[in-house]
Amino acid sequence: MMTFDWKWKVFEATERLRSRYEFIGRSTGAPFLALVYPPEAEAAFLREWHTVAAGLSPEFVVNTVNVLDLTQETVSEIGADNIVSAIADPMPGSDPASDLGAAWITRIADAVRNAVRHTTSPKPVVVLEKLAALFPVAGPREVMQHLWDDPTSAPESPVVVLIPGYLRTPRTYSFLGQREEFMYRGDLL
């Protein structure tokens, strides 16, 4: 894979939040700002993001939704053995992997809704991180689509989506280098 300097994306994203908060993603109808970064740089990328995003305070309140934590909670509730059994020997007409992805996405949408609901800031920002946990049963596009389609969780404030992968075209990225996704709503860096 081609290497590139991803640090500019972190600074560009925070600058867009500062200067264009109410316009993020509006030209496409959804307030998503997605940052695609190389999966192999995730630890460094997240450290840089957290450091720079902390500088948005006090004007903005940044609420982070850790997708890995939410997927692990769901797996614990259902039971890893039950999930493995259902995927290995599915009931006729069922799609356990899709059902698991839907459960994760619903949980993420609830967390986004709660993050915005429980802030008193006039400028809340929700950040979705550690999205690699969704693979292979779901991806970032499905999360954003669900948030947009569900009137109870459709975000009014910006949602920053940190996507491990590679930018392919101005509107297409490869999630984890494994799954091509087209981002037709929101802004993509």
RAFEN-V281509 format. One line per field, one symbol per residue. phi: phi as a letter, one per 30 degrees, with the letter a starting at -180 (. if undefined). psi: psi as a letter, one per 30 degrees, with the letter a starting at -180 (. if undefined). burial: # if it has 24 or more other ideal C-beta (glycine too) atoms within 12 Angstrom, else .. Layout:
BEGIN
phi = ???
psi = ???
burial = ???
END
This chain:
BEGIN
phi = .dcaddddddddddddddcbedcdiddcjbdcbcccbdedceddddededdddddddcdccccccddeddddddddddjeddddddddbddeicbeddddedddddddddddeddddcccddbdbcccbidedddcdabeedddddedddddbedccdcccccdlbdcbebbbcdhicbdbcccbjcbc
psi = kklljfeeeeeeeeeeeefheffkffffgkhkjkjklkefgeeeeeeeeeeeffffkfekjjjkjjeeeeeeeeeeeekeeeeeeeeeillkglieeeeeeeeeeeeeeeeeeeeeegkgkfilkkkklhffffkgflleeeeeeeeefjffgkkflkjkjjjkakkelfgkljjggfjkkkjfkakk.
burial = .....#..##.###.##...#..##....##########.##..##.##..##..#...#########.##..##.......#................##.###########.##......#############.############....###############.....####..#.#.#.#####
END
